Every structure is written in structure tokens, then in C-alpha cells.
């Protein structure tokens, strides 16, 4: 089992710092290359750059929750949820379909269904 994970290209888990402007302030974010790649996929779906996506996520999270304790961790969770939602069918695999065009309630309902009924685990088996 472990070979599936330890056989990964080491470049994927090397971290990289990128500078993003949040409200005019340059902020450094350190993430592993795998997460930067997933964020790039998410951003391209909606015609954005990764810095634009990060700014949008930051602004919307701040508006919803107030303060942001660990934005890099939030971005990692976004990437994991994006991939899990693709597996559950909530987000189409078709990269030409923008995420902004999706019905958020329906997408989140697939996530809820997967967690409640364990559908994702059954699909992976």
C-alpha cells in the first residue's frame, strides 16, 4: 500500500512560496507543488490566475467567517475538497465547466451524501 504514496514524484511534495496581493498587501503563501497545481486547475476553470483565485477565496472567506487563522491550510482543504467533489460527482470532471456556473447547494449535497452514506469509500473499493 505505501508504495502507492511513497512512489510519488518528490517534486509534488516540495513546497514553494508564491506572493499574492490581498487588498494591496503582498502576502507570501507556502504550499506544496501538488496544491499549487490543483489551485491552478481550479483557477483556470473560471478564467482566473492562481493569485486572483487566492484573493477571491480570501475575500469570500473573510466575508463569511470574519478572521482567517491559517489561510494556507484553508487552501489545502479547498484542494482536497475539490478533488473529492470531483470523485463524488458534485464537480464535473469536464474542465470546460466553470465552478462558478455550478449550483453550490447541489455540489454540497453530493459531499453531504458521500459523508453520510459512505458512497465515496464504496466507489474506491
C-alpha atoms as an extended CHARMM CRD file, in Angstrom:
* protein
*
       125  EXT
         1         1  UNK       CA              0.0000000000        0.0000000000        0.0000000000  PROA      1               0.0000000000
         2         2  UNK       CA              2.6420000000        2.5230000000        0.9830000000  PROA      2               0.0000000000
         3         3  UNK       CA              4.4340000000        2.2520000000       -2.3690000000  PROA      3               0.0000000000
         4         4  UNK       CA              1.4410000000        3.9770000000       -3.9610000000  PROA      4               0.0000000000
         5         5  UNK       CA              2.2030000000        7.0120000000       -1.8110000000  PROA      5               0.0000000000
         6         6  UNK       CA              5.9760000000        6.8870000000       -1.3700000000  PROA      6               0.0000000000
         7         7  UNK       CA              6.3970000000        6.3290000000       -5.1170000000  PROA      7               0.0000000000
         8         8  UNK       CA              5.1260000000        9.8540000000       -5.7880000000  PROA      8               0.0000000000
         9         9  UNK       CA              7.3880000000       12.2560000000       -7.6260000000  PROA      9               0.0000000000
        10        10  UNK       CA              9.2180000000       14.2170000000       -4.8810000000  PROA      10              0.0000000000
        11        11  UNK       CA              8.5380000000       17.4380000000       -6.8050000000  PROA      11              0.0000000000
        12        12  UNK       CA              4.8740000000       17.0760000000       -5.7790000000  PROA      12              0.0000000000
        13        13  UNK       CA              5.6320000000       17.4490000000       -2.0820000000  PROA      13              0.0000000000
        14        14  UNK       CA              8.3170000000       20.0900000000       -2.3680000000  PROA      14              0.0000000000
        15        15  UNK       CA              6.9690000000       23.3780000000       -1.0950000000  PROA      15              0.0000000000
        16        16  UNK       CA              7.0330000000       26.6280000000       -2.9800000000  PROA      16              0.0000000000
        17        17  UNK       CA              6.2950000000       30.1530000000       -1.8440000000  PROA      17              0.0000000000
        18        18  UNK       CA              4.1800000000       32.4030000000       -4.0200000000  PROA      18              0.0000000000
        19        19  UNK       CA              3.4350000000       36.0340000000       -3.4630000000  PROA      19              0.0000000000
        20        20  UNK       CA             -0.2150000000       37.0800000000       -3.6220000000  PROA      20              0.0000000000
        21        21  UNK       CA             -1.6620000000       40.5580000000       -3.1840000000  PROA      21              0.0000000000
        22        22  UNK       CA             -4.5410000000       40.6180000000       -0.7200000000  PROA      22              0.0000000000
        23        23  UNK       CA             -6.1000000000       44.0690000000       -0.5530000000  PROA      23              0.0000000000
        24        24  UNK       CA             -2.9410000000       45.6400000000       -1.9150000000  PROA      24              0.0000000000
        25        25  UNK       CA             -0.6680000000       43.9090000000        0.5830000000  PROA      25              0.0000000000
        26        26  UNK       CA              1.8430000000       41.3730000000       -0.7260000000  PROA      26              0.0000000000
        27        27  UNK       CA              1.4360000000       38.1310000000        1.2090000000  PROA      27              0.0000000000
        28        28  UNK       CA              3.5730000000       35.0260000000        0.9000000000  PROA      28              0.0000000000
        29        29  UNK       CA              1.8700000000       31.6430000000        0.8280000000  PROA      29              0.0000000000
        30        30  UNK       CA              3.8420000000       28.4120000000        1.1420000000  PROA      30              0.0000000000
        31        31  UNK       CA              2.2240000000       25.2770000000       -0.2830000000  PROA      31              0.0000000000
        32        32  UNK       CA              3.4290000000       22.0190000000       -1.7390000000  PROA      32              0.0000000000
        33        33  UNK       CA              3.6120000000       21.9040000000       -5.5480000000  PROA      33              0.0000000000
        34        34  UNK       CA              0.7060000000       19.4410000000       -5.7150000000  PROA      34              0.0000000000
        35        35  UNK       CA             -1.5800000000       22.0280000000       -4.1060000000  PROA      35              0.0000000000
        36        36  UNK       CA             -0.3690000000       24.7980000000       -6.4150000000  PROA      36              0.0000000000
        37        37  UNK       CA             -1.1770000000       22.5020000000       -9.3620000000  PROA      37              0.0000000000
        38        38  UNK       CA             -4.7110000000       21.8480000000       -8.0910000000  PROA      38              0.0000000000
        39        39  UNK       CA             -5.2700000000       25.5550000000       -7.4220000000  PROA      39              0.0000000000
        40        40  UNK       CA             -4.1370000000       26.2260000000      -10.9860000000  PROA      40              0.0000000000
        41        41  UNK       CA             -6.7550000000       23.7560000000      -12.2790000000  PROA      41              0.0000000000
        42        42  UNK       CA             -9.4650000000       25.4000000000      -10.1830000000  PROA      42              0.0000000000
        43        43  UNK       CA             -8.4590000000       28.8970000000      -11.2730000000  PROA      43              0.0000000000
        44        44  UNK       CA             -8.2760000000       28.0280000000      -14.9910000000  PROA      44              0.0000000000
        45        45  UNK       CA            -11.8040000000       26.5850000000      -14.9090000000  PROA      45              0.0000000000
        46        46  UNK       CA            -13.1200000000       30.0560000000      -14.1100000000  PROA      46              0.0000000000
        47        47  UNK       CA            -10.6830000000       32.0440000000      -16.2410000000  PROA      47              0.0000000000
        48        48  UNK       CA             -8.5570000000       33.2700000000      -13.3480000000  PROA      48              0.0000000000
        49        49  UNK       CA             -4.9290000000       33.1630000000      -12.3320000000  PROA      49              0.0000000000
        50        50  UNK       CA             -3.9450000000       31.4700000000       -9.0780000000  PROA      50              0.0000000000
        51        51  UNK       CA             -3.3240000000       34.8370000000       -7.3550000000  PROA      51              0.0000000000
        52        52  UNK       CA             -6.7850000000       36.0170000000       -8.4600000000  PROA      52              0.0000000000
        53        53  UNK       CA             -8.3430000000       32.8000000000       -7.1250000000  PROA      53              0.0000000000
        54        54  UNK       CA             -6.4940000000       33.1460000000       -3.8130000000  PROA      54              0.0000000000
        55        55  UNK       CA             -7.6990000000       36.7370000000       -3.4740000000  PROA      55              0.0000000000
        56        56  UNK       CA            -11.2820000000       35.7300000000       -4.2540000000  PROA      56              0.0000000000
        57        57  UNK       CA            -11.2000000000       32.8390000000       -1.7740000000  PROA      57              0.0000000000
        58        58  UNK       CA             -9.6320000000       35.0460000000        0.8910000000  PROA      58              0.0000000000
        59        59  UNK       CA            -12.2040000000       37.8130000000        0.4190000000  PROA      59              0.0000000000
        60        60  UNK       CA            -15.1730000000       35.4330000000        0.4350000000  PROA      60              0.0000000000
        61        61  UNK       CA            -13.8670000000       33.5130000000        3.4590000000  PROA      61              0.0000000000
        62        62  UNK       CA            -13.2550000000       36.7380000000        5.3400000000  PROA      62              0.0000000000
        63        63  UNK       CA            -16.7680000000       37.9800000000        4.4940000000  PROA      63              0.0000000000
        64        64  UNK       CA            -18.2920000000       34.6760000000        5.6400000000  PROA      64              0.0000000000
        65        65  UNK       CA            -16.1880000000       33.9180000000        8.7360000000  PROA      65              0.0000000000
        66        66  UNK       CA            -14.5190000000       37.1580000000        9.7310000000  PROA      66              0.0000000000
        67        67  UNK       CA            -10.9070000000       36.4700000000       10.6140000000  PROA      67              0.0000000000
        68        68  UNK       CA             -8.7300000000       33.9050000000        8.8820000000  PROA      68              0.0000000000
        69        69  UNK       CA             -6.4050000000       31.9410000000       11.1270000000  PROA      69              0.0000000000
        70        70  UNK       CA             -4.4830000000       29.7930000000        8.6360000000  PROA      70              0.0000000000
        71        71  UNK       CA             -5.1080000000       30.6360000000        5.0060000000  PROA      71              0.0000000000
        72        72  UNK       CA             -2.5580000000       28.1240000000        3.6650000000  PROA      72              0.0000000000
        73        73  UNK       CA             -4.3570000000       25.2980000000        5.4880000000  PROA      73              0.0000000000
        74        74  UNK       CA             -7.6610000000       26.5600000000        4.1090000000  PROA      74              0.0000000000
        75        75  UNK       CA             -6.2110000000       26.4060000000        0.5840000000  PROA      75              0.0000000000
        76        76  UNK       CA             -5.0280000000       22.8200000000        1.1410000000  PROA      76              0.0000000000
        77        77  UNK       CA             -8.5050000000       21.8400000000        2.3320000000  PROA      77              0.0000000000
        78        78  UNK       CA            -10.0190000000       23.5750000000       -0.7260000000  PROA      78              0.0000000000
        79        79  UNK       CA             -7.8100000000       21.4280000000       -2.9590000000  PROA      79              0.0000000000
        80        80  UNK       CA             -8.7620000000       18.2150000000       -1.1540000000  PROA      80              0.0000000000
        81        81  UNK       CA            -12.4480000000       19.0720000000       -1.2740000000  PROA      81              0.0000000000
        82        82  UNK       CA            -12.2150000000       19.9720000000       -4.9540000000  PROA      82              0.0000000000
        83        83  UNK       CA            -10.7370000000       16.5640000000       -5.7720000000  PROA      83              0.0000000000
        84        84  UNK       CA            -13.2070000000       14.7360000000       -3.5010000000  PROA      84              0.0000000000
        85        85  UNK       CA            -16.1360000000       16.6210000000       -5.0330000000  PROA      85              0.0000000000
        86        86  UNK       CA            -14.9500000000       15.6030000000       -8.4850000000  PROA      86              0.0000000000
        87        87  UNK       CA            -14.9190000000       11.9590000000       -7.3380000000  PROA      87              0.0000000000
        88        88  UNK       CA            -18.3890000000       12.2680000000       -5.8130000000  PROA      88              0.0000000000
        89        89  UNK       CA            -19.7820000000       13.8160000000       -8.9960000000  PROA      89              0.0000000000
        90        90  UNK       CA            -20.5110000000       17.1760000000       -7.3970000000  PROA      90              0.0000000000
        91        91  UNK       CA            -17.9800000000       18.9280000000       -9.6100000000  PROA      91              0.0000000000
        92        92  UNK       CA            -17.8200000000       17.6870000000      -13.2060000000  PROA      92              0.0000000000
        93        93  UNK       CA            -14.5230000000       16.2720000000      -14.4730000000  PROA      93              0.0000000000
        94        94  UNK       CA            -15.0130000000       18.3980000000      -17.6160000000  PROA      94              0.0000000000
        95        95  UNK       CA            -12.5750000000       21.2740000000      -17.0960000000  PROA      95              0.0000000000
        96        96  UNK       CA            -14.5030000000       23.4950000000      -19.5050000000  PROA      96              0.0000000000
        97        97  UNK       CA            -17.3710000000       23.7950000000      -16.9950000000  PROA      97              0.0000000000
        98        98  UNK       CA            -16.6480000000       26.7510000000      -14.6780000000  PROA      98              0.0000000000
        99        99  UNK       CA            -17.1360000000       26.1300000000      -10.9700000000  PROA      99              0.0000000000
       100       100  UNK       CA            -18.9440000000       29.4720000000      -10.7430000000  PROA      100             0.0000000000
       101       101  UNK       CA            -21.6490000000       28.0520000000      -13.0410000000  PROA      101             0.0000000000
       102       102  UNK       CA            -22.4580000000       25.1890000000      -10.6510000000  PROA      102             0.0000000000
       103       103  UNK       CA            -25.2900000000       25.1970000000       -8.1340000000  PROA      103             0.0000000000
       104       104  UNK       CA            -23.4390000000       25.2900000000       -4.8070000000  PROA      104             0.0000000000
       105       105  UNK       CA            -26.2890000000       23.6010000000       -2.9270000000  PROA      105             0.0000000000
       106       106  UNK       CA            -26.2670000000       20.6500000000       -5.3230000000  PROA      106             0.0000000000
       107       107  UNK       CA            -22.4850000000       20.3610000000       -5.1580000000  PROA      107             0.0000000000
       108       108  UNK       CA            -22.5400000000       20.4230000000       -1.3610000000  PROA      108             0.0000000000
       109       109  UNK       CA            -25.3930000000       17.8960000000       -1.3190000000  PROA      109             0.0000000000
       110       110  UNK       CA            -23.1140000000       15.3680000000       -3.0280000000  PROA      110             0.0000000000
       111       111  UNK       CA            -20.4940000000       15.9790000000       -0.3510000000  PROA      111             0.0000000000
       112       112  UNK       CA            -23.0950000000       15.5070000000        2.3870000000  PROA      112             0.0000000000
       113       113  UNK       CA            -24.3940000000       12.3250000000        0.7450000000  PROA      113             0.0000000000
       114       114  UNK       CA            -20.8910000000       10.8990000000        0.4690000000  PROA      114             0.0000000000
       115       115  UNK       CA            -20.0740000000       11.5930000000        4.1170000000  PROA      115             0.0000000000
       116       116  UNK       CA            -23.4410000000       10.4190000000        5.3950000000  PROA      116             0.0000000000
       117       117  UNK       CA            -23.6740000000        7.2270000000        3.3490000000  PROA      117             0.0000000000
       118       118  UNK       CA            -20.0280000000        6.4900000000        2.7180000000  PROA      118             0.0000000000
       119       119  UNK       CA            -20.5250000000        6.4270000000       -1.0580000000  PROA      119             0.0000000000
       120       120  UNK       CA            -17.0050000000        7.6320000000       -1.7700000000  PROA      120             0.0000000000
       121       121  UNK       CA            -15.4570000000        4.7780000000        0.1840000000  PROA      121             0.0000000000
       122       122  UNK       CA            -17.6160000000        2.2810000000       -1.7000000000  PROA      122             0.0000000000
       123       123  UNK       CA            -16.6130000000        3.7770000000       -5.0520000000  PROA      123             0.0000000000
       124       124  UNK       CA            -12.9450000000        3.4830000000       -4.1870000000  PROA      124             0.0000000000
       125       125  UNK       CA            -13.2740000000       -0.1790000000       -3.2050000000  PROA      125             0.0000000000
